[in-house]
């Protein structure tokens, strides 16, 4: 999967002091996640519905 044109976004709650952050990027029918400290490392691809459900569950 070619992710060279993905616009990666980090939470506005993240700081630049070495914290552990996840960056998200939008794809046409999915969302991709990566570790901000390892931008060339592994990435996870979620369907939009699956990511929404995951975020709802971790917030509760």
Legacy VTK file of the C-alpha trace (Angstrom):
# vtk DataFile Version 3.0
C-alpha trace
ASCII
DATASET POLYDATA
POINTS 60 float
0.000 0.000 0.000
1.483 3.342 -1.053
1.256 5.834 1.813
3.680 8.456 0.481
0.950 11.086 -0.015
-0.806 10.536 3.319
-1.136 13.659 5.451
-0.247 12.535 8.984
-1.868 14.278 11.960
-0.986 14.137 15.626
-3.369 15.008 18.454
-3.367 18.612 19.591
-2.933 17.176 23.103
0.484 15.776 22.156
3.632 17.569 23.208
7.102 17.602 21.685
8.844 16.447 24.863
9.377 12.816 23.838
5.921 11.537 24.663
4.445 8.490 23.039
2.160 9.647 20.244
0.100 8.018 17.555
-0.346 9.773 14.239
-3.356 9.166 12.003
-3.685 9.574 8.262
-6.829 9.528 6.140
-7.268 7.135 3.226
-10.328 7.100 0.940
-12.086 4.299 2.865
-9.876 3.805 5.901
-7.587 5.405 8.466
-3.939 4.469 8.949
-2.033 4.816 12.253
1.681 4.920 13.027
4.032 5.644 15.930
5.274 9.235 15.668
8.722 8.212 16.929
9.062 5.575 14.178
7.447 7.091 11.070
8.948 4.450 8.783
7.924 1.579 11.041
4.799 -0.574 11.068
1.400 0.921 10.335
-2.093 -0.237 11.163
-4.998 0.260 8.770
-8.519 0.516 10.210
-11.851 0.719 8.475
-13.528 3.994 9.490
-16.290 2.202 11.393
-13.819 -0.031 13.229
-11.705 2.954 14.302
-14.783 4.870 15.484
-15.869 1.863 17.574
-12.355 1.438 18.990
-12.142 5.107 20.020
-15.611 5.015 21.567
-14.659 1.995 23.677
-11.342 3.379 24.917
-12.959 6.697 25.867
-15.543 4.969 28.061
LINES 1 61
60 0 1 2 3 4 5 6 7 8 9 10 11 12 13 14 15 16 17 18 19 20 21 22 23 24 25 26 27 28 29 30 31 32 33 34 35 36 37 38 39 40 41 42 43 44 45 46 47 48 49 50 51 52 53 54 55 56 57 58 59
